[in-house]
Amino acid sequence: MTSELVDVISDLQKLDLILVGSVCLTTYDLVLSIPSELKLIWRANWTMGKVLYLACRYPTWILLIMCLILQLLTDCSLPCQISVHLQILWVFIGDPGANGNTYICYVSRICSNEMVHYHSVYGASCYLELDATNYPKGAAIGLFAGGAAWEVIIAWILFARLFTAVRQGNSHLAWIILKNGLAYFLIVTTYCTAELLLFIILPDNKLLLPSNISLVLAAITSVLSSRHILHLRAFACQYNVGGGLMTISAYPARSRSIAFANRNSLVADGIGLGDGETVEDIEEPTATISRTGIAV
């Protein structure tokens, strides 16, 4: 067995661990998010936030599971076009910076039958001779460069939203954007930049593993982006103000009404209860959230 073949087998075994870890990470976070997801996503009306959440959460999870099945249970018996189609599907549905190049890397060429006789690692018959003529190095560099540029654009948008929230005195929303949104930007952009540098610096016969590691980026992107959306939707549905409770009712109307209630005492000066009236009979003052602020 040649040293090059040993390196490929080692990379494929590492890929198995990477895929299992990525699937476990996304599945674990999905289980933790089920209570909030049922309340804020599935039982809510169709909005852009709901569409974005579903696009960020489930395509990545399904893709990682399918990649794991293809890697562990098949020896590349499926045509490589299937993997390429999965790749294209992920590019358009998922985050462009989180696209894993794994199957394009090593399903493009089938090796000789002797390789199967020497070892029993699934997927090894998809071995790709890593050289400049076969490895899509330019496509990988363009992918991660585009992903890093896209994340920088998202970061500027988040900075603008953060500045607006701070200027309006909305510290809770500002903290959500700072903790979730900008943390997402730092992690994902750093990851995309590191992958870009690896593809530029490493020789062509050492590029299989960094391509496999990109699946971890897919899992991290899915978890962080979906959690950010959940926090924003939770903020839109419930928010503590002063000593009372302000609750946004999830009405199907375009605007969401906020009902201020204090059941323990009368709220307005000079308001008395008539005959047969109770505190519950008093119409509660309402306010409507708009893009410009809260109008009472």
C-alpha positions in Angstrom: 0.0 0.0 0.0 1.5 3.3 -1.1 2.0 6.2 1.3 -0.4 8.3 -0.8 -3.1 5.6 -0.4 -2.5 5.5 3.4 -3.0 9.3 3.5 -6.3 9.0 1.7 -7.6 6.3 4.0 -6.6 8.4 7.0 -8.4 11.4 5.5 -11.5 9.3 4.9 -11.6 8.0 8.4 -11.2 11.6 9.7 -14.1 12.6 7.4 -16.3 9.9 9.1 -15.6 11.5 12.5 -16.2 15.0 11.2 -19.5 14.0 9.6 -20.6 12.2 12.8 -19.6 15.2 14.9 -21.4 17.7 12.6 -24.6 15.6 12.6 -24.5 15.3 16.4 -24.0 19.0 16.8 -26.9 20.0 14.6 -29.2 17.3 16.0 -28.4 18.3 19.6 -29.1 21.9 19.0 -32.3 21.0 17.1 -33.5 19.0 20.1 -32.7 21.9 22.5 -34.6 24.3 20.3 -37.8 22.2 19.9 -39.8 24.0 22.6 -39.0 27.4 21.3 -39.4 26.3 17.7 -42.8 24.9 18.3 -44.0 28.1 19.9 -42.2 30.7 17.7 -42.0 29.0 14.3 -44.4 26.2 13.7 -47.4 27.8 15.4 -46.8 31.2 14.0 -48.0 32.7 10.7 -45.8 32.5 7.6 -43.3 35.4 7.8 -39.9 36.1 6.4 -38.4 35.1 9.8 -40.1 31.7 9.6 -38.9 31.1 6.0 -35.3 32.1 6.9 -35.3 29.9 10.0 -36.5 26.8 8.1 -33.9 27.5 5.3 -31.1 27.8 7.8 -32.0 24.9 10.0 -33.2 21.9 8.1 -31.4 21.9 4.7 -28.0 21.8 6.4 -29.2 19.0 8.8 -30.6 16.9 6.0 -27.5 17.5 3.8 -25.1 16.4 6.6 -27.2 13.2 7.3 -27.2 12.3 3.6 -23.4 12.9 3.3 -22.9 10.6 6.4 -25.1 7.9 4.9 -23.3 8.1 1.5 -19.9 7.9 3.3 -20.7 5.1 5.7 -23.1 2.9 3.9 -22.0 3.1 0.3 -18.8 2.6 -1.6 -19.7 5.2 -4.2 -22.2 3.0 -5.9 -24.3 6.1 -6.7 -23.3 8.3 -9.6 -21.2 11.3 -8.8 -23.9 13.5 -10.4 -26.1 12.9 -7.3 -23.5 14.4 -5.1 -23.0 17.3 -7.4 -26.8 17.9 -7.4 -26.8 17.9 -3.6 -23.9 20.4 -3.7 -25.8 22.7 -6.1 -29.0 22.4 -3.9 -27.0 23.5 -0.8 -25.5 26.4 -2.6 -28.9 27.9 -3.4 -30.7 27.0 -0.2 -28.0 27.3 2.4 -25.3 29.8 3.3 -22.9 30.2 0.4 -20.0 30.3 2.8 -20.9 26.9 4.4 -20.9 24.8 1.3 -18.9 21.5 1.7 -16.8 20.5 -1.2 -16.3 16.9 0.0 -18.0 14.9 -2.7 -16.9 17.1 -5.6 -13.3 16.4 -4.3 -13.3 12.6 -4.3 -16.2 11.3 -6.3 -14.9 12.8 -9.6 -12.7 9.8 -10.3 -12.9 6.1 -9.5 -9.6 4.4 -8.7 -8.4 0.9 -9.6 -10.0 -2.2 -8.1 -6.8 -3.1 -6.2 -7.6 -0.4 -3.7 -10.8 -2.2 -2.5 -8.8 -5.4 -1.9 -6.3 -3.7 0.4 -8.7 -2.1 2.9 -12.3 -2.0 3.8 -12.9 1.7 4.3 -16.2 2.7 2.8 -15.9 5.4 0.2 -12.3 4.7 -0.7 -13.1 3.5 -4.2 -14.0 7.2 -4.8 -10.4 8.1 -4.3 -9.3 11.1 -6.3 -5.8 11.5 -7.3 -5.1 14.9 -5.9 -3.4 16.9 -8.5 -3.8 20.3 -10.3 -5.8 18.8 -13.2 -8.4 17.0 -11.1 -8.9 19.0 -7.9 -11.3 21.9 -8.1 -9.0 24.2 -6.2 -10.0 27.4 -8.0 -13.7 26.7 -7.3 -13.0 26.1 -3.6 -11.0 29.4 -3.4 -13.8 31.3 -5.1 -16.4 29.6 -2.8 -14.8 30.6 0.5 -13.7 34.0 -0.8 -17.3 34.7 -1.7 -18.5 33.3 1.6 -16.2 35.6 3.6 -17.2 38.6 1.5 -20.9 37.7 2.0 -20.4 37.5 5.8 -18.7 40.9 5.8 -21.8 42.4 4.1 -24.0 40.7 6.7 -21.8 42.1 9.5 -22.2 45.7 8.2 -26.0 45.2 8.2 -25.8 43.9 11.8 -23.7 46.8 12.9 -26.3 49.2 11.4 -29.1 47.5 13.3 -27.0 47.5 16.5 -26.4 51.2 16.2 -30.1 51.8 15.6 -31.1 49.7 18.7 -28.6 51.5 20.9 -29.7 55.0 19.7 -33.3 54.1 20.4 -32.3 52.9 23.9 -33.4 49.3 23.2 -30.6 47.6 25.2 -32.3 44.1 25.0 -32.4 44.1 21.2 -28.9 45.5 21.1 -27.6 42.7 23.3 -29.3 40.0 21.1 -27.7 41.4 18.0 -24.3 41.8 19.7 -24.3 38.3 21.4 -25.8 36.3 18.6 -25.5 38.2 15.3 -21.9 39.5 15.6 -20.7 36.3 17.3 -22.0 34.5 14.3 -20.1 36.9 12.0 -16.8 36.5 13.8 -16.9 32.7 13.9 -18.2 32.1 10.4 -16.0 34.8 8.7 -12.9 33.6 10.6 -13.7 30.0 9.5 -14.2 31.0 5.8 -11.0 33.0 5.8 -9.0 30.1 7.4 -10.4 27.7 4.8 -9.5 30.1 2.0 -5.9 30.4 3.3 -5.6 26.6 3.5 -6.7 26.1 -0.1 -4.3 28.8 -1.2 -1.3 27.6 0.9 -1.5 23.8 1.0 -0.3 21.7 -2.0 -2.8 20.0 -4.2 -2.3 16.6 -2.5 -3.2 17.9 0.9 -6.5 19.5 0.1 -8.9 16.7 0.9 -9.0 17.2 4.7 -9.7 21.0 4.7 -12.4 20.4 2.2 -13.9 17.8 4.6 -13.6 20.3 7.5 -15.9 22.6 5.6 -18.8 20.4 6.7 -18.2 21.6 10.3 -18.6 25.1 9.0 -22.0 24.1 7.6 -23.1 22.8 11.0 -21.8 25.9 12.9 -23.5 28.2 10.4 -26.8 26.4 10.7 -26.8 26.4 14.5 -25.8 30.1 14.9 -28.1 31.5 12.3 -31.2 29.6 13.4 -30.5 30.5 17.0 -30.2 34.1 16.1 -33.6 34.0 14.4 -35.2 32.3 17.4 -33.9 34.9 19.8 -35.2 37.7 17.5 -38.6 36.1 17.3 -38.7 35.6 21.0 -37.9 39.3 21.5 -40.7 40.2 19.2 -43.2 38.2 21.3 -42.3 39.0 24.8 -40.4 41.8 26.4 -40.1 43.0 30.0 -40.7 46.7 30.7 -40.3 48.3 34.1 -42.4 46.6 36.8 -45.2 45.4 34.5 -45.5 42.8 31.9 -45.7 43.9 28.2 -46.8 41.0 26.0 -47.1 41.2 22.2 -50.0 39.1 21.1 -49.4 37.0 18.0 -52.4 38.3 16.1 -52.5 37.5 12.3 -52.7 41.2 11.6 -49.7 43.0 10.1 -49.0 45.0 13.2 -48.7 43.4 16.6 -50.7 44.9 19.5 -49.1 45.3 22.9 -51.4 45.1 25.9 -50.2 46.8 29.1 -52.0 45.4 32.1 -51.6 45.8 35.8 -54.2 43.6 37.5 -53.2 44.6 41.0 -54.2 48.3 40.9 -56.1 50.8 38.9 -53.9 52.4 36.2 -55.4 55.8 35.3 -56.1 58.7 37.6 -59.8 59.4 38.0 -61.0 56.1 36.6 -63.5 54.4 38.9 -65.4 51.2 38.6 -69.1 51.4 37.7 -71.8 49.2 39.0 -71.0 45.6 38.2 -67.7 46.5 36.6 -64.5 44.7 37.4 -60.9 45.4 36.6 -61.1 42.9 33.7 -64.0 44.9 32.2 -61.8 47.9 31.7 -60.4 48.2 28.2 -56.6 48.0 28.4 -54.5 50.7 26.8 -52.8 49.5 23.7 -49.8 50.4 21.7 -48.6 49.4 18.3 -45.0 48.7 17.3 -44.0 50.2 14.0 -40.6 50.7 12.3 -40.3 54.2 13.7 -41.0 53.2 17.3 -43.9 52.4 19.6 -47.0 54.5 19.1 -49.5 54.6 22.0 
